[in-house]
Amino acid sequence: MSLFNASRLLGKTVLITGASSGIGAATAVLFAKAGSNVLLLARREDALKEVQQACIAAHKESGLKEGGNFAPIQLDVSDRAAIAGLWSKVPSNLRKVDILVNNAGYVIGREHVGDIDESVVDGMFATNVLGLIAMTQLFVKEFKAQKSGHIINIGSIAGFEAYVGGSIYCATKFAVNAFTTSMRKELVDTPIRVTEIQPAMVETEFSLVRFKGDVNAAKSVYAGLQPLTGQDIAEEIVWAASRPPHVNIASEVIFPTNQAGATIAYRTPQ
Ligand SMILES: NC(=O)c1ccc[n+]([C@@H]2O[C@H](COP(=O)([O-])OP(=O)(O)OC[C@H]3O[C@@H](n4cnc5c(N)ncnc54)[C@H](OP(=O)(O)O)[C@@H]3O)[C@@H](O)[C@H]2O)c1
């Protein structure tokens, strides 16, 4: 925790979408360790409850008095009506949110244009783009009213480097980049901060989801190099959130040391 000025995060309330695994889960635990409260949002309730327990343990271990409130919220960000009804699911003591981490997102398949199932296209846009926009619209209103707030959007290197077999996912992450950049410019006359985190290869459930549960195909993505972990990205997110109020980390691109582009990586022969 020495990297962070944890005092700036004490007693803050953070809402993280996609908190049931990977980057979102690791980020929740790290905020818990820093003395923040966390609203954990995703579709899988059991997984959220496990992350809630991990947050409770991390907070206890920190010995901090501040924070320590962790609430799972089962919600599908591709469901606009569910987002509109979000406040009914938030415990009354956690209604003032300070930091929104828009992290929920996924990719399915590597099919080329012409062969991509329309339901896959719709699902990725509904979650990665429309869900992120709906969550942001809801919170920008709150943040303007309370004259504070930090929106941290999880983009990807796929948001500036399109690659073969990633047309739809890349299109969604380019959209996240454009939306986030416009919003940062629109909010320049406010105290609201806007950050985009753009990771490269992170070993989470991401590839398992991409390859529809095929463990060997998912593992092959990381063969011969050391990928990033959810913890690595969580450290960047919590670090950005812990900067002083006049400092806005606009964007961060994070690669594993042996990766330098969407399709450029050095792998030791297996
Ligand atoms: N892993 C990588 O290499 C990588 C690289 C760059 C960027 N990213 C981005 O990082 C973010 C997190 O991914 P990850 O690597 O941590 O993958 P992950 O382990 O698969 O986590 C994805 C999270 O998003 C949630 N989610 C998916 N669809 C949702 C929906 N409709 N509503 C609510 N929650 C939803 C999942 O929870 P439920 O299934 O429980 O809903 C899960 O908690 C994504 O935006 C991804 O695009 C990942």
The ligand as a Gaussian input file, in Angstrom:
#p B3LYP/6-31G(d) Opt

LIG

0 1
 N       -8.134000      -9.539000     -19.546000
 C       -7.618000      -8.785000     -20.509000
 O       -6.667000      -9.194000     -21.215000
 C       -8.129000      -7.391000     -20.713000
 C       -7.341000      -6.499000     -21.470000
 C       -7.808000      -5.208000     -21.687000
 C       -9.017000      -4.814000     -21.169000
 N       -9.770000      -5.698000     -20.442000
 C      -11.067000      -5.227000     -19.935000
 O      -11.072000      -5.337000     -18.532000
 C      -12.412000      -5.454000     -18.070000
 C      -12.485000      -6.579000     -17.052000
 O      -12.150000      -7.799000     -17.674000
 P      -11.365000      -8.972000     -16.938000
 O      -10.114000      -9.195000     -17.689000
 O      -11.293000      -8.756000     -15.491000
 O      -12.323000     -10.218000     -17.319000
 P      -13.269000     -11.136000     -16.418000
 O      -12.490000     -11.807000     -15.355000
 O      -14.021000     -11.982000     -17.389000
 O      -14.265000     -10.072000     -15.741000
 C      -15.316000      -9.460000     -16.458000
 C      -16.312000      -8.939000     -15.450000
 O      -17.375000      -8.257000     -16.146000
 C      -18.611000      -8.725000     -15.638000
 N      -19.654000      -8.572000     -16.641000
 C      -19.640000      -9.042000     -17.915000
 N      -20.793000      -8.717000     -18.509000
 C      -21.547000      -8.043000     -17.599000
 C      -22.829000      -7.463000     -17.625000
 N      -23.602000      -7.497000     -18.727000
 N      -23.296000      -6.845000     -16.512000
 C      -22.531000      -6.788000     -15.398000
 N      -21.299000      -7.320000     -15.310000
 C      -20.821000      -7.939000     -16.406000
 C      -18.350000     -10.171000     -15.234000
 O      -19.241000     -10.579000     -14.211000
 P      -20.537000     -11.489000     -14.382000
 O      -20.218000     -12.541000     -15.395000
 O      -20.740000     -12.018000     -12.989000
 O      -21.614000     -10.537000     -14.786000
 C      -16.952000     -10.043000     -14.635000
 O      -17.031000      -9.619000     -13.294000
 C      -13.273000      -5.649000     -19.322000
 O      -13.893000      -4.430000     -19.666000
 C      -12.266000      -6.042000     -20.384000
 O      -12.693000      -5.687000     -21.686000
 C       -9.349000      -6.962000     -20.194000

